[in-house]
Amino acid sequence: EGSTQGTTVTFVWDYNLGPGQSYNVSASWDYYADHPHSRDYNGYPPVRIQNLSVAEWTSALPGALFGHWHWCVDVVEAGVVVAKSNCSGFWLQPN
C-alpha cells in the first residue's frame, strides 16, 4: 500500500502580475477506480492556495494519492478572477 504520510511538493509559476493582483492555485488528484486507495479518497477535495504573490510555493499532498494530479492558476484582482491559466499535470510518486 502507498504511504499515507504527506508528501511535500514545490510548485513554480512564471508570471507577470499587475498592480493589485494575486493568484490562486488549485491542485486536484485525478481519481481512477483501479487505484488501491480509490475507495478511501474518492472525492478528495482539491488543494487550494489563495492570494499568492510569490513565484514558488510548497504544499503537502497525501502520499496515498500517488498518480496523476493537475493544477490550475487563476489571477485575481479586487476579488474577481481576471485570467485563468491552462491546467498542467504532474505525477506524484512518493518515496
C-alpha positions in Angstrom: 0.0 0.0 0.0 1.1 3.6 -0.5 2.2 5.8 2.2 -0.4 7.9 3.9 2.1 10.4 5.1 2.1 13.8 3.5 4.4 14.4 0.5 5.8 17.9 0.0 5.6 19.3 -3.5 7.1 22.6 -4.7 5.3 24.4 -7.4 6.8 27.2 -9.6 4.7 29.5 -11.7 6.3 32.0 -14.2 4.0 35.0 -14.2 3.6 38.8 -14.6 1.1 40.1 -12.2 -0.2 43.6 -12.5 -0.6 46.1 -9.5 -3.1 44.8 -7.0 -3.2 41.3 -8.5 -2.6 37.9 -6.8 -3.2 34.4 -7.8 -5.0 31.3 -6.6 -3.9 27.7 -7.2 -6.0 24.6 -7.3 -4.4 21.1 -7.4 -6.6 18.0 -7.9 -6.0 14.3 -7.8 -7.2 12.5 -10.9 -9.3 9.8 -9.4 -9.4 6.4 -11.1 -11.3 3.3 -10.0 -8.3 0.9 -10.0 -6.2 3.0 -7.7 -5.6 1.0 -4.4 -6.9 3.9 -2.3 -9.8 4.8 -4.6 -12.5 3.8 -2.1 -10.9 5.9 0.7 -10.1 9.0 -1.4 -12.9 9.2 -4.0 -14.0 12.8 -4.0 -10.8 14.0 -2.2 -11.2 17.9 -2.3 -8.7 19.9 -4.3 -5.8 21.5 -2.5 -6.4 25.3 -2.8 -3.9 28.0 -2.1 -5.1 31.6 -2.3 -3.7 35.2 -2.5 -0.2 34.2 -3.6 2.2 36.8 -5.0 5.4 34.7 -5.0 6.6 32.5 -7.9 7.3 29.4 -5.8 5.3 27.7 -3.0 5.3 24.4 -1.2 2.3 22.2 -0.4 1.8 18.9 1.4 -0.1 16.3 -0.6 -1.4 13.0 0.8 1.2 10.3 -0.1 -1.5 7.7 -0.6 -2.8 9.7 -3.6 0.1 8.8 -5.9 -0.5 9.1 -9.6 -1.6 11.9 -11.8 -2.6 15.3 -10.5 -3.5 18.5 -12.3 -3.1 22.1 -11.2 -4.6 25.4 -12.4 -4.0 29.1 -11.7 -6.5 31.9 -11.5 -5.3 35.6 -11.5 -7.4 37.7 -9.1 -7.9 41.4 -8.9 -10.2 43.0 -6.3 -11.7 39.6 -5.5 -12.6 38.9 -9.2 -10.9 36.3 -11.4 -9.5 38.2 -14.4 -7.5 35.4 -16.0 -7.2 31.6 -15.9 -4.2 29.5 -16.9 -4.2 26.4 -18.9 -4.1 23.4 -16.4 -0.9 21.4 -16.2 -0.4 17.9 -15.0 2.2 16.1 -12.8 2.8 12.7 -11.4 3.1 12.2 -7.7 5.4 9.3 -6.8 6.2 9.5 -3.0 9.4 7.7 -1.9 
